[in-house]
Amino acid sequence: QVRLVESGGGLVQAGGSLRLSCAASRNIFNFIAMGWYRQAPGKQRELVAQISSGGVTNYLDSVKGRFTISNDGARNTVGLQMNSLKPEDSAVYYCKMVAPGSVFWGLGTQVTVSS
């Protein structure tokens, strides 16, 4: 079993920045992808950004140009730099890792953007 631990959430004013980090409890050398999802109250969980083991990234349209995902594959960590934050970015952000035959989720970290 792999445990994912997120950090870096918090309260920020609109236009500000936050950086989220996610670390796996042990190395998964054959992971397929790592990514960030978010879920706001009353809404479905949605993919924010994802990076494959080969470095291919994809982003939710509304965060393109503002958010950047990065990972250290050797240490199974993934970060999300969030700039120019908007109130609509407020949500619980979850880290996810996909490995052959397995999917792991973190417990989430709250991001709140005040207007």
Summary of the structure (lengths in Angstrom):
residues: 115
radius of gyration: 13.4
end to end distance: 39.8
largest distance: 41.8
contacts: 337
relative contact order: 0.33
helix: 5%
strand: 56%
